[in-house]
Amino acid sequence: MENFLVGLYGSKSYEGGTYNMLAGFIAAVHDALESKGIPVKFMNELAKEGEIPNITISFNTSGFDAWDTTISQGRPHIMWGVNSPFLFLPAIEKFKDIQHFIYAAVSPVDQYAMNHFFPDITYLYLQHGYDPKLWYYDDTEKEYDLIYMSSLKDYSADIEALKSQLDPGMYAIFMEMLDYAMRNTNVSFWNIFNSFAPLYNYSIDEISFYYIYFLTLSYAVTYQKRIEMVKSLKDFNLKVWGDPLWEKYIEGKVEYMGSANLLEATEIVRKSRIVLHQQPMQTIFGSHERVLHAMASNSFVISDKNPQLKLSFEDKISFYNHNEIENLPDIVNEHLKNKEATFLKAQQGREIVLNNHTWAHRISLLMKLLLGTN
């Protein structure tokens, strides 16, 4: 790809941040581009050199204040989001009419909502990838039988804040939606929003209404389901890493281990026999980096039901029911009792990840979609 240059916002650093994509995404994408023979530089370097790349890529809204420089010159900009685009509404609204502004999503769940509110934005679905330099298996002893790594925020405070912002009627609608979503966690917010509209005679064209409900409801469901999952395993030696708020919900044999940054997390996952996963509501139907990281580390994954994960990994992952978590302890117990069979499944899953789910695989697909390359 002679005379073609990709510019990345951010820096090549694995340092900082809790266990999430923020600390490693840009570094992984940089290496993936290089591995495919695609010239790439960071935007701070290019700014010093006065050079304009052919395409720019940002992780979420990284470098947002500088996007105008390349977008105004007609160069495509890819906003690669690892969450719902509706969490980054100011950026979406600013560039919604720019033909070469592209949103790349790790879940297809927002496709209909984006087509409705922002029909001119190109929306690409690209699954999560993983970085083989960070996530690998090296015969490390599986020290932990069962772990969970996740953020946790006080969703009740967000609900109270929403109550003070809305009139009683609108707040009552929200609470009914929340109750429905908790009982039907495999239904997207877009479908819930549309289903309730004829019942309460509100407009589905009001984006501020959609945004404020979506933001609070999605995280309330996600965090509450995480708590329910962990509480259901109080009789197991489950180790939990994440925000200190987890200590409030730890029961029985479950142990809170503190927080972990990205590099610490890689070691913890390598030492873990089974890694739990619960898909965030705001990205249901998509893959998740937690799953890929665990499988690349030869750890077995137990997840709530997810069509994308089922399609990609079939029986190499065990799935528990979305709405009723009562069957999860039985699933965990079965895999802990049959460690050899579980380890074999983990090995088979690892092969699938190695062959299909690196960031280099995602870059190949991205370039094919944008440029028609193989």
N, C-alpha and C positions, 0 to 999 in steps of 0.2 A: 504494500500500500504506500508506494512512493509519493512524497509530497502531501501526505495526509497526516494530520496531527489531532490528537484528542487532548483536551485540557480538563484537568480535574480540580475541583475546588476542595481544599483541605490539605492534609499533609500525610506523609507515610509514617504513621506512628501507631503502635499498638498500646501505647501508654494511656492511662487515664480512663475514667468512665467505669461504671459498674458493668456487670455482665450483660452486654447488649451489643448491637451492631455498631454503635457509634464509634467505638475505639478501633475497630478493625476493618470496616467496610471499604473505605477509600484505599487503604494499603492493599487490600485483597484485590480490588478492581484494577489498581495500578499494575500489580504483578500479572493479573490475568490478561490485560491488554498486551503487556510486553511478551507474555508467553505465546500470544497469537501473532506476534510480529507487527503489532500496531504501535506506531510511535505515540508516546504519551508523555506529557509534562504537567507539573502542577501549576495552577494559575498564578500563584505568587511569583514563580520563576518567569513565566511568560510575560507578566506585567513589567518586570524589570527589563526584559529583552524587547518589549514592544511588539511581541508576536501575537497574532490572533489565530487560535486553533480552528479547525474545520467544524468540530463538535465539542461542546462542553458538557460535563456530567457533574451533577452535585448529589450528595447524599442528603435527602430531605431538603432543608433550606440552607445548607452550608454555603457560605459566600453570597448570600442573597443580595446584599447591597451592591455587589459587583456584576450581577447578571446582565444588567442593561448594556454593558460594554460590548459583549458579543451578540446578544439578542438583537440589539439595534442595528447591527451590521448584517443581519440576515443569516447568522450561523445557528444551526439547531442547538437547542439546549435541552438536555434530558434531566428532568428532576426525578431521581430514582428514590422513591419513597418506600420505607420499610413499615409504613403504617398507612392508615386511610388518608387519601388526599384531603379529606374534609378537616383533618387536624391542621392543615397548612393553608387554610382558606385565603388569607391575605395574599399569599404568593400566587395561588391559583387564579384569584380574581384579577390580579394585576396583569397577568400574561394570558388571560383566557382568549383574547382575540388575536394572538400572535400565532400564525400558522406553523411556525417551526419550534414552538414550545411543546414539549412532549412529556407526558407523565408516565413513568414506568412503575407499575405496582406489583407487589409481591402476592396479591390476592385479587381474584376476579370479582370480588363481592361488590365493589363500588361501580362496576361498569354501567349498570342501568341508571344509577343516580347521577353519575358524571355525564352520561349522554343526555340526561334530562336537564340538568342545570348548566352544563358546560359542553354543549354539543360540538363546538369547534376545536376542543382540545383533543389531540391524539392520545389515546389511552392504551398503553401496552401492558399485557400481563406477563411478567417475568418472575418465575419462582425465586425464592431465596437460593443462594449458593453457599458454599463453605470454602474456607481457606485451608488447603492441605498443609501449609507451613505451620499452621497453628493447631489444627485438629487432626490427630492421627493416633494410631495405636502402636506401641512399642514394647509389648509384653509386660507393661506395668501391672503390678498386682492389683486385682480388684478389691480394694480395701473396704469400700462402702457397698452394702447390698442395695440400698435404695436411696436416691437423692431427688431433690427438687430445687431448682434455681429460678427465682422469679422476683420481680418487683411487686410491691404491695403498697397501695395508697389508701388514705381514709376516704372511701367513697361516700360514706354517710355525710361527711362535711360538704362534699360537692352537691349532694341532694338538698341539704339544708340551704346552701347558697342559692341553688336554683329556686327553691321555694320563696326566697325573699325577692327574686327577680320577676317572677311570674304572677299573674292574677290567679285567684283560686281555681277557676275553671281550667286554665291551661295546665296548672300544676296537677290537678286531678287526672287529666288526660295522660300526663307523663307517668304518674304512678300506676295507672292501669297498663300502660305500655310496658313499664318495668316489670310488673307482675307477669304479664304475658311472656316477655322475653326470658325471664328466669325459668319459666315452665317449658319454653320452646327455644332452647339455645342453638338449635340448628337452623333457625329462621333469621334471615338478614334484617338489619334495621330498615333498609329500603322497603322490604316487603311488609314489615310491621307498620311503618309510616303510611304506606298506601292502604293497608287493610283498615286502619283506624280512621282514615280521612272521611269516608262516607258515613261513618257512625257519628262523628262529631262535627262534620261540616266545616272542616278547615281545608285550606288550599295547599296542594302538594307543590305549588310553585314558589312558596315562601321559603327561601333558602335560610334565612336567619332562624326561622322556626325549626327547620330540619336540623340545622347545625347545632343549636343549643340542646335540643333533645338528644341527638345522636351522641354528642360528646359526653354528656353526663351519663346517659343510659348505658352506652357501650362499656365504659370503664366500671360502672357499678356492677353490671352483670359479670364482667371478666374477673374483677377482684373478689366478688362474693363467691363465684364458682371455684376460684383458687382456694379460698378458705375452706369451703365445703369439702373439696378434694383432700386437703391436708388433714382436716378433722376426721374424715372417714378412715384414716390410716393411723389412728392413735395407738393401736396395738402393735404397730410395726416400728422397727428401728430406722425410721425415716430421718434423714438429715436434710435440713432446709437452709439454703443460703438466700439472702435478699435483704430488703429493707428492715430496719429494727422493729417496725410495726408488727412483723411476724411473731414476735415474742408474746404479743397479746393473745394470739390464737393457738399457741402450741399446747397440746394436751398429750397425756399418756407418755408413751415411749419416744414420741417425736422430739427431736432436738434441733434448736435453732443454732446455726453455726456462724452467724455473722454475715457480712457482705463479702463479695469477691469481685475483683476487677477482672478484666478480660484474660490476662495472662494467668492469674490464679485459677480462674474457671477452667482453663484448658487442662490443668493438672488434676483438678478435682474430678472432672468428667472422665478422664482416662482411668482414674482409680475406682470408677463406679460401675457396678454390675447392671443396675437398672436405673434409667432416668425417666422421671415422670414428665408428662407434658399436658398442658391444658390450653387449647387454642384461644387467643383473644377474640372476643366477639367482633371487634372492628376489622379483623382480617380472616374471618371464618371462610372456609372453602379453599384457602391457600396453604402453602407449606410454611414452615417456620424454621428459623436458624437453629433453635434449640434442638429440634429433631435431627437435623443434618449434622450438627456438631457432635451429638451423642453417638449417632450411628457411625460417623467417621472415626470415632474413638473406640469402636468395638463395644459399645454399651447398648443394651437392649432398651427399647423405648416402649412405654405404655402411655397411650394417648386417648383423649376423648375422640369420638368418631369424627372423621374428617374425610370428605370424598377425595381430595387431592392426595392425601397421604395414603389412603387405601389404594388409589389408582397407581401410585408410584411404588409402593412397597408391599402391597398385598398382606400376606400373613407374617411378614418380617417385623411387623409392629402388632402389638395387641391393643385392641380398642375397648374402652368402656363406654357405657351409655351416656349420651349428652346430659339428659335431664335427671336421671336417677343414678346416683353414684354408688348405690348399694352393692353393685356387682364388682366394684373396683378391688376391695380387699380380697375377694376370692381369686381374681386375676393375678394380683400381686403374690398371693400365697402360692399359687400354682407355679409361677415362674421361679420363686425362691426355692421351692422344693425340688424343682427339676432344673438344676443349675447347668448341667451339661447341655440339655436341649435348648435352654435359653441362650447359652453362649454360642451354640451353633447358629441359631437364628440371628444373633447379633453379627456373626461373621458374614452370613449371607447378606444381611442388610448393608453391611459395610461395603461389600463388593458393588452393590447397586449404587451407593452414594459415590464411590470412587469413579465409577464409569459414567455417571450421568449428572452429577450435581455440584461440581466445582464452579467457582466464579468464572473460570475459563469457558465452561459450557454455556454459561449465561451470556458472556460477551460474544461468543460465536452466534448465538441466537439474536442478540441485539444488533450486531452488524448485518446479519442476514435480513432482518426486518427493515433496517434503515437503508442499507446500501445494496442489498441483493447479493452479498458475498456468502461464501460457504465457510 
